[in-house]
Amino acid sequence: MNKISTYFKESYRELLEKVTWPTWNQLQQSTMIVLVATIIITAMVWVMDFSSNQLLKLIYSLFK
């Protein structure tokens, strides 16, 4: 039980003393970067999905 309490005490101390927390502006900037990257990747996946779907429809229509 002593090891568990020591672990929590050291973890709490590390969070307060050793972790560098971002400022509000840094947090907003990082969030915007992640949001833009997510939108771009989503659009790329949608385009690939749509184009492969259309290509497969074309191929299937040739063999009807």
Secondary structure, DSSP 8 states (H G I E B T S, - for coil): -HHHHHHHHHHHHHHHHT-----HHHHHHHHHHHHHHHHHHHHHHHHHHHHHHHHHHHHHHHT-
